[in-house]
Amino acid sequence: MQEASLVVVFISNGPGELATWVRPLAEKLHKKILMRPRNNSASTSMRLVLVPCPNSTGREVNAAKAWNQFEQITPANCFWDLLIRPSKYGVWPSNGLVVFLGGDQFWSVLLSARLGYRHLTYAEWVARWPQWNDKVAAMSEKVKDRIPQRYKKRCQVVGDLMADLNNLAKEDEPLPNGQWVALLPGSKKAKLCIGVPFLLDVADQLSTLLPKCNFLLPIAPTTNVQELQDFNSTKNPIAAKYNSKIREVKGIAKDISCRKLVTKAGTEIYLHENPPAHNSLSQCDLALTTVGANTAELGALGVPMIVIVPTQHLNVMQAWDGILGVIGRLPLLRRCIGLLLTIWRMKKRGFLAWPNISAGRMIVPEKVGKITPKEIAYEASEWLRSPKRLKGQREDLQSLRGKPGAVNSMSEVIINLLLDIKP
């Protein structure tokens, strides 16, 4: 079998970007052109290079392998070695295209320069290095407006990749009738060790307030059911601070093709183990979630949410997103985190959830502080008892995202760039 003469290299970082940007775009490209590994006789290869990121889990490689979209996947911890010795990581054709889809945009600048490939950046909010891009695919006109005049001709507005999630979430497996609450404890250890025991406790208490409420817990591609059980056991010291405990995990349910986690209080939580869970999530009435890319996913799907950041476990918050993670990773400031967070919160500086950041105002509630499962259960019950409030938040979320069709537009930009490359 001959080596590929042309290669498309996707650059990305964390689980959120992989699920919402990389996977849909790679799937679209495979449908439009013949590429390896789906077609081994093709002259074009698709590869994925993961880059250093404090919000990655280290398991992104395994998640991406399961999609059978990439002939080769380079882990983030090998990125610098790849820059120095590309030949160590296989044969790289003389012609190719590097596509930025998450992380720090400078990583893709470095890799495209090192390999001598053309360079395309998908810019959600800002294009940082337009002078070193052959093309910039912008989410909106606002992004294009911020590009210096002499580089504007390189920019094309393709739309919001997130906006296509609703179209991709086909309801071919509708959830059973009733109210559904999604529980999203996170995708990495720093979040899971807090989120799992906290949200299971919320589910138990919400079941008491609304006995007919159903629960869905999507399993992130970077974790599994056994780990969730471990995070709610004596292996996780934080679990002892919460009342809910897992009694068992049942097999596939009759009414829905999911296993069920059952707490000692008898609360049944359906486990969605085949990510991404966009189809099921889009049918939920409310989501209880941590901060991160998942808030952008939920927003794109138009799912009302309550964003939860319990700050009583500051010693394990060094890997959280945003200002919490930045402060938590500074050893000399860890003892001062509580005071800093209190001052910051009282002055209401900034937002944590992507819908709020995007809108510049509070659209989804952010519960930050020494909050309890009882408080969150009560607030969730108030939202679920008010369909008009849920509808209003859903409409606000839908108004924030761009028009759908960006995945197709972005794929056309890539194909046109490839056609311009002369083998």
Beta strands, then each sheet from edge to edge (+ up, - down):
strand 1: 6-12
strand 2: 44-50
strand 3: 72-74
strand 4: 96-100
strand 5: 118-123
strand 6: 135-138
strand 7: 155-157
strand 8: 180-184
strand 9: 214-218
strand 10: 246-250
strand 11: 259-263
strand 12: 268-272
strand 13: 286-289
strand 14: 305-310
strand 15: 366-369
sheet 1: 3+ 2+ 1+ 4+ 5+ 6+ 7+
sheet 2: 10+ 11- 12+ 9+ 8+ 13+ 14+ 15+
end
